[in-house]
Amino acid sequence: MADAKKTEADAVVAPPKKSKSKWILFAAIGLLLLGGGGAAAFFMLKKPPAAEGAESAAAPAKKKVDPSAPPVFYKFDKPFTVKLATEQQDAYLQAEVQLKLLDATGTEVIKQNEPELKHKVTLLLMGRKASMLSSSEGVQKLANELRDTINKVVSPVPAAKEKPAEKTVEKAAEKTADGASAKPPEKPEPAESADPSAVVQSVLFSSFIIQ
């Protein structure tokens, strides 16, 4: 009887053994939580392919020019013949003008705008005096001005991006405080070389005759 009572007491006092299945269940839940959080972070940080493609499409692609490619030239069909600005006596200029282009795509752009280009070039030549074209420096300055004039026609710059100096020159009719017309500021010198992305890189004279 004593042994039987002792066995019953041990059964009552001894704590129940924990089931291994419960520990396995808790461990599985923890792993699922950790795994779920990591997966959520992965999908939140990873950009969808469509969004990445849209960003790359929005970024403007810079035009790459192959330095080993042969140069492209465009020659106006007829020489320009103009009467120069009057000095002591009348003088005439006959010049064959060629354009060195950035690449072959510029040829079509020049052809599309050729009537306006011829008009602009003629007006610019007529504004010169023979004395201004008596040196190589004067002729090169004329070529640089022709280059910039043509580039403004074939690839105009938006008004918001115009240089302050250019805007100042265009305000020649601005009045002073006393009501008199302000003296127009001097036009800035053209750059020695064109912008690397400009359609026309330089203007060349095949012939240049003043009579």
C-alpha positions in Angstrom: 0.0 0.0 0.0 2.8 2.4 0.8 4.4 1.8 -2.5 1.1 2.5 -4.3 0.6 5.8 -2.4 4.2 6.8 -3.2 3.7 6.2 -6.9 0.5 8.2 -6.9 2.2 11.1 -5.1 5.1 11.1 -7.6 2.6 11.2 -10.3 0.9 14.2 -8.8 4.0 16.2 -7.9 6.1 15.4 -11.0 5.6 18.2 -13.7 4.3 17.1 -17.0 7.0 16.7 -19.7 6.9 19.3 -22.4 6.0 18.1 -25.8 8.8 18.3 -28.4 6.1 19.1 -31.0 5.3 22.4 -29.3 8.9 23.5 -29.6 9.1 22.5 -33.2 5.9 24.5 -33.8 7.2 27.6 -32.1 10.5 27.4 -34.0 8.6 27.1 -37.3 6.5 30.1 -36.5 9.6 32.2 -35.7 11.3 31.2 -38.9 8.2 32.1 -40.9 8.1 35.5 -39.3 11.7 36.2 -40.0 11.5 34.9 -43.5 8.3 36.9 -44.1 9.9 40.1 -42.9 13.0 39.5 -45.1 10.9 38.8 -48.1 8.8 41.9 -47.6 11.9 44.0 -47.3 13.3 42.4 -50.4 10.2 43.2 -52.5 10.0 46.7 -51.1 13.6 47.6 -51.9 13.6 45.9 -55.3 12.3 48.2 -58.1 10.0 46.6 -60.6 11.5 46.2 -64.1 8.9 48.6 -65.6 9.9 51.4 -63.2 13.6 50.9 -64.0 12.9 51.0 -67.7 10.9 54.2 -67.4 13.7 55.9 -65.5 16.3 55.0 -68.1 14.0 56.1 -70.9 13.4 59.5 -69.2 17.1 60.2 -69.0 18.2 62.0 -72.2 20.8 60.0 -74.1 23.8 62.0 -75.1 24.8 61.7 -78.7 28.1 59.9 -79.2 30.3 60.9 -82.1 32.8 58.4 -83.4 36.1 60.3 -83.7 37.3 57.8 -86.4 34.3 58.5 -88.6 35.1 60.5 -91.8 34.1 64.2 -91.8 30.8 65.2 -93.4 30.6 68.4 -95.5 27.8 70.3 -97.1 28.3 72.8 -99.9 25.8 75.4 -101.0 24.9 75.0 -104.7 26.0 78.5 -105.7 28.5 81.0 -104.5 27.2 84.0 -102.5 27.7 87.3 -104.3 26.9 90.4 -102.3 27.7 94.1 -102.3 29.7 95.0 -99.2 28.9 97.9 -96.9 29.9 101.1 -98.6 33.3 102.7 -97.7 35.2 104.9 -100.2 34.0 102.9 -103.2 31.8 100.0 -104.0 33.1 96.5 -103.3 31.7 93.1 -104.0 32.3 89.8 -102.3 31.9 86.4 -103.9 32.4 83.4 -101.6 31.8 79.7 -101.9 30.6 78.4 -98.5 30.9 74.9 -97.2 29.7 73.5 -93.8 31.5 70.9 -91.8 28.8 69.0 -90.0 28.7 66.9 -86.8 27.5 63.8 -88.7 25.5 62.7 -91.8 22.1 63.4 -90.2 22.9 67.2 -90.4 22.7 67.1 -94.2 18.9 66.7 -94.2 18.5 69.4 -91.6 20.5 71.8 -93.7 18.5 71.0 -96.8 15.2 71.5 -95.0 16.3 75.0 -93.9 18.3 76.0 -96.9 16.2 79.0 -98.1 16.3 80.6 -94.7 20.0 79.8 -94.3 20.8 81.5 -97.6 18.9 84.6 -96.6 20.7 84.8 -93.2 24.1 84.2 -94.8 23.5 86.9 -97.4 22.4 89.5 -94.9 25.4 88.8 -92.7 27.8 89.1 -95.6 26.2 92.4 -96.8 26.9 93.9 -93.3 30.6 93.5 -93.7 33.1 96.2 -95.0 36.0 95.3 -97.3 38.4 96.6 -94.6 37.0 94.1 -92.1 37.8 91.2 -94.5 41.3 92.3 -95.4 43.0 89.9 -92.9 42.8 86.2 -92.1 41.6 87.1 -88.6 38.7 89.1 -90.1 37.7 86.3 -92.5 37.9 83.7 -89.7 35.7 85.8 -87.4 33.1 86.0 -90.3 33.2 82.2 -90.6 32.6 81.8 -86.9 29.7 84.2 -87.0 28.2 82.4 -90.0 28.6 79.1 -88.1 26.7 80.4 -85.0 24.0 82.0 -87.2 23.3 78.8 -89.1 23.3 76.8 -85.9 20.6 79.1 -84.4 18.4 78.3 -87.4 18.9 74.5 -87.6 18.9 74.0 -83.8 17.3 77.0 -82.0 18.0 77.5 -78.3 15.0 77.9 -76.1 14.5 81.4 -74.7 15.1 80.2 -71.1 18.5 78.9 -72.0 19.8 82.0 -73.9 23.0 83.4 -72.5 22.6 86.8 -70.6 24.9 88.5 -73.1 22.7 87.5 -76.0 19.6 88.8 -74.2 21.3 92.1 -73.5 22.2 92.6 -77.2 18.6 92.1 -78.2 17.5 95.0 -76.0 19.1 97.6 -78.2 15.9 99.8 -78.2 15.7 100.0 -74.4 15.3 103.5 -73.1 17.5 105.3 -70.6 16.2 107.1 -67.5 16.0 110.5 -69.4 14.0 109.0 -72.3 16.9 108.9 -74.8 17.6 105.7 -76.7 20.2 103.6 -75.0 23.4 102.8 -77.0 23.2 99.2 -78.0 25.9 97.1 -76.3 28.6 95.5 -78.5 27.9 92.1 -79.8 30.0 89.4 -78.0 32.8 87.8 -80.1 31.9 84.4 -81.5 33.6 81.4 -79.9 36.6 79.9 -81.7 35.0 76.5 -81.8 31.4 75.3 -81.9 29.6 73.4 -79.2 30.6 69.7 -79.5 26.9 68.8 -80.1 26.1 71.6 -82.7 24.9 70.5 -86.1 27.5 72.8 -87.9 31.0 72.5 -86.4 32.6 75.1 -88.7 32.2 77.2 -91.9 34.8 76.9 -94.6 35.3 79.2 -97.6 36.3 77.3 -100.8 36.8 80.7 -102.5 36.8 84.2 -101.1 37.1 87.1 -103.7 36.6 90.8 -103.0 36.4 93.1 -106.1 
